[in-house]
Each structure stands twice: as C-alpha cells, then as structure tokens.
C-alpha cells in the first residue's frame, strides 16, 4: 500500500467513522487538540486500523504519535 493510499484510507475513516471535520484534516493537525480525538475514539481507531490495515496498534508506540502526519508514518512503518 502506498503512502497516498494510507492517507486516503485514514482520512476517509476519520471523517466517516470518527466524525472528524474534513476541514480540520492536515498532516500537522494534532490528534487530540485539533481533531478532538479522545480515548474512546482511539479504541475505535485501533479496531478500524486492524480491520483496514491488518495490524494491531500498540498503545506504547502510539504515545509518541501527536500529529496526523506522524499517524500516517506509523501506519506506513507497520505495513511496508
């Protein structure tokens, strides 16, 4: 899967399933502060990522992920 496909898939599920505003999505958007993703959303995101990308998110690895761009890179590093 290319980086562009990862970005497209991630953005789609954030808008459709997590209900993030499309206008707020940018690589430098902070997951918690700018996108309003809370701990319950992270549980949903973990399930969606496993379904769409085929791996389980490790909480300790996600601790350092602050922005959407870092999240794209995290997914990319796990599947490619």
Wavefront OBJ file of the C-alpha trace (Angstrom):
o trace
v 0.000 0.000 0.000
v 1.394 3.393 -0.955
v 1.654 6.349 1.408
v -1.056 8.105 -0.634
v -3.397 5.131 -0.172
v -2.696 5.126 3.577
v -3.503 8.837 3.797
v -6.698 8.463 1.738
v -7.937 5.441 3.727
v -7.105 7.052 7.068
v -8.765 10.354 6.200
v -11.887 8.552 4.979
v -12.381 6.582 8.191
v -11.629 9.625 10.349
v -14.394 11.580 8.606
v -16.912 8.756 8.176
v -16.474 6.723 11.363
v -14.836 9.049 13.916
v -16.743 12.115 12.637
v -13.715 14.401 12.325
v -14.423 17.546 10.296
v -12.859 17.256 6.816
v -11.653 20.873 7.055
v -9.550 20.029 10.126
v -7.594 17.245 8.424
v -3.991 18.206 7.701
v -0.678 16.452 8.265
v 0.230 18.856 11.059
v -3.165 18.529 12.804
v -2.741 17.319 16.380
v -4.892 14.252 17.025
v -6.251 15.351 20.394
v -6.194 19.136 20.228
v -7.068 19.846 16.580
v -9.126 16.787 15.645
v -10.798 16.252 19.025
v -9.917 12.571 19.183
v -10.396 11.285 22.730
v -9.547 7.991 24.420
v -12.799 6.331 23.312
v -12.101 7.389 19.723
v -8.648 5.801 19.985
v -10.291 2.484 20.866
v -12.436 2.753 17.731
v -9.429 3.786 15.657
v -7.482 0.747 16.878
v -10.291 -1.553 15.718
v -10.592 0.220 12.361
v -6.820 0.151 11.750
v -6.724 -3.578 12.462
v -9.614 -4.155 10.037
v -8.307 -1.906 7.242
v -4.540 -2.338 7.574
v -4.178 -5.751 9.238
v -2.140 -4.961 12.350
v -2.817 -4.140 15.994
v -1.894 -0.734 17.346
v 0.350 -0.926 20.407
v -0.544 1.705 22.991
v 3.077 2.277 23.973
v 4.004 3.014 20.355
v 1.129 5.457 19.963
v 2.317 7.516 22.942
v 4.784 9.381 20.720
v 2.265 9.972 17.897
v 0.940 13.503 18.232
v 0.014 14.626 14.707
v -1.896 13.124 11.823
v 1.296 13.054 9.746
v 3.008 11.014 12.465
v -0.001 8.666 12.467
v 0.300 8.159 8.684
v 4.007 7.398 9.157
v 3.261 4.980 11.996
v 0.826 3.033 9.798
v 3.261 3.117 6.885
v 6.090 1.746 9.068
v 3.889 -1.149 10.206
v 2.642 -2.312 6.828
v 5.507 -1.508 4.473
l 1 2 3 4 5 6 7 8 9 10 11 12 13 14 15 16 17 18 19 20 21 22 23 24 25 26 27 28 29 30 31 32 33 34 35 36 37 38 39 40 41 42 43 44 45 46 47 48 49 50 51 52 53 54 55 56 57 58 59 60 61 62 63 64 65 66 67 68 69 70 71 72 73 74 75 76 77 78 79 80
